[in-house]
Amino acid sequence: MLTLLCAGALPARAQEKLRLAWAGFSPTNSPIWVIDDRKLLQRMGVDPEIIAINASPTVLQALLAEEIDAASISVTTLTSSRLQGADTVLIVGVVPTFVDHIISIGSITKIEQLKGKVGGVNRLGSTSDLGLRLALRKLGIDPEKDVRIIPVGGNPERFAALSKGLTQFTIMPEPFLTQAERRYSVFGSSSIGCRQETSPPGGSASSNRHLPPSRPPATTSKRPSPVQT
């Protein structure tokens, strides 16, 4: 579905160029990786340039600057830009729930022990930031008063911040949990459990200038929900 929609965002011409970006190593970007690995767009007469970028806000800036044509981006970033008047369009929602886990240093074994600690996210306002704040509120912790949340970068940088003691907890998606379980306490994705059926955390986006005037409404792909632990 994602392949069809991305290709459908462009006029049907042989070897059409498409600059497609994705941000962060997360399951929400797996359709892009499959598209790239299986050369699916090439089969449809599209010559794609797949670009990896560190964070969704940076991807959005590239999209608005016309440096890319479409992107796999967090819906939190996309929605914020749209509310501010940006010419962005959600093509398809990929993952209808948060799949991240809260990870903390080993000495923290209960959620309430997060109070007074420092948490790390990619960037303030990013999906990791929103997901962590939603999870903390659900667990009875006020993210504005009980903890301090700071931006430290992508998944490797968040691991490094934990190791150096700069932060005591963070939020992390697969496939990094196996590595995390060897050294840290991991609280399951059910701690977050915030289903966003109309506004999933990850999706494919473009802008109106790349889409035909007549098009179907944005769609959430129908897939089984991730197993909640």
N, C-alpha and C positions, 0 to 999 in steps of 0.2 A: 504493500500500500504506500509506504513512504517513497519507494522508488517511483511509482507511477505519479504521485503527486509532485515530487520534485521535478520530474521530467515534464509533467503537464504544466508547470509554471512557465515554461518557455515555448516559443513558437516551434512548430514541427519542421525543423530543417536538419539536414544531414550534418553530423558532427558539430552540433551546437555546443558551444563552450558553456560550462557551468562551474562557478567557483563556490564550493560548498564547504563550510567550516563547522567544526564541532569544538566544544569546550569541556575539558576535564575528563578524566578516566572514570566513567560512570556507566552503569547498565543502560541508562537512558540513551546513550550514544551508540549502543550495539547495532542498531539498523544501519548507521553510517559505516561502521566497520565492515559489516556484511556486504553492503553495496560496493565498497572499495575492494574487498578481498575477492568477491565473485565477479567483479566487472559488470555489474548489472546495468548501469547506465550506458556503458559502451554498447550493450546489446540493443539499446533503444536509440542509437545514433547520437548519443550525447558524450562529449569529451570532457569529463569532470576533472577539476583540480581540487583534491581533498586537502583541507588545511586544518591543522591542529592548533588551537589557541588556548591559553591557560584558563581563562575565566569568561563566563557569559557576558558580563558588562563590556569586556574588550571585544567580544564577537559582535555585540550590538553596535558598538562604535564603528566597527569595520563595515557592518551592513548599512548603517546610515550614511557612511562615507562612500558607499558604492564600491568598496574594495572587494566585496564578495556579493554573491547573488542570493544565496540562501544559507540557512544555518540550523544546526541542532542546538537549541538554546533553552535555558530555563524559562518557564512560563512566568515566573516572578519578575525576571528582568524584562521580558517582552511586555507584560501587562503594565509595568511601571512606565515603560517608554511610550506605550500607546496612550496612557492617561495624560502624559505630558505633550501629546500631539504628534508623536513620531509616526511616520508612514510605514508601520510594520503590520504584518498579517500572520496569524497563526494558520498554518496549512493543515497540520495533523498533530494530535496529542499522542505521545508514544507510551508513557508510563502513567497510569492513573492513580498512583500512590507514592508516598515517600519510601524509598528502599534503603535508606541510610540507617546506621547504628550509632549510638553514642558510645564512644571509647574513652576510657579514663586510665590514669596511672594505676598500678596494681594495688596500691594502698586504699583506693576507693572501691568499696565493695557494695555500697548501697547508694541509691539515687540521692537520698538526703545529704550524703556526705559531699555532694557537689557544691553545696552552699558555701560561699566565701572563696570559691576557687575561680581560676581563670580558664575560660574556654577559647579555643581557636577555631576560626572559620576561614574560608577562602578570602572573601571580601564582604564587608558590611553591605547588606542588601542583596547578597547572592542567595542561591538556593540553599547552600549549606547554612547560611545565617538564618534564613527563614525557618528551615527545618529544625534547627537546634532550638530556636526560640519557641516554636510550637510545641516541641517535645517537652521542654522544660516546664512550660505552662501547664501542659496536661499532667505532668508529674508533680505539680504543686510547688514548683520553684519559679519565682519571679525573675525572668532574665534581665530585667532592668535594675533590680534591687539586690537579689540574692547572689548573683554571680557577675563576673566581668567578662565580656566577650570581645575579643580582639581579632583583627585580620592578620593572618600569617601566611596565606598562600594556598597552593594546591595540596593534594594529598601527601606527596613526599615532604613538603615543607611543614605540614601539620604533624606528621610523624616526628620530624626533627625537633619541632617545638616541644613536643611531649618529652622526648629524650633529654633535651637540654633543661627541662624544668621551667620553660617559659610559659607553658600552659599545663593544666592538669587534666583537661578533657577536651574532646573534639567530636566531630561527627564525620562518619566515613561510610562510603558505599562499598559493595563488592567491586572488584575482586580483592580488596585490600584487607578483608576481615580475617582471612587465614593467617596472614602475617601479624595482624594485630592481636589475635588470640594467644600468640606465643608469649607476649610480654605485658599485655594490658587487660583490664576488665572491659568486657563488651556487654552492652545492654541492647537487647534485640530491637528489631525494627518495629515491634508492637509497642515499644515505648513512644514511638512517634504516631503511627497508626492514623494519620490524618488523610483520609481519602479525599481527593479533589477531582470528582468526576467531571466537573465542568471546567476545571482549570488545573490540569495535571502538571507536575513539576518539570517535566521535560517534553519538548515538542520540536517540530520543524517549522521554521519561520522564514518569511521572505518579506518583500515590500510590494506595494501595489504596482509599482512601475514594472515589475517582473511577472505580473499575473495577468491573465486575460480578463477583459471586462466582465464576461459572464462565467461564473465558476460556482461550484457547490460550496456550501458552508463548511467551516472547519470541522474536522471529524476526530473523535477519539478512537484510536484503534482498539478493537475488541480482543483483548488477550487475557489469559488467566492472571489473576493478581498474584504478586510474589507471596511466597509462604511467609507468614508472620511468625516470628519466633518468640 
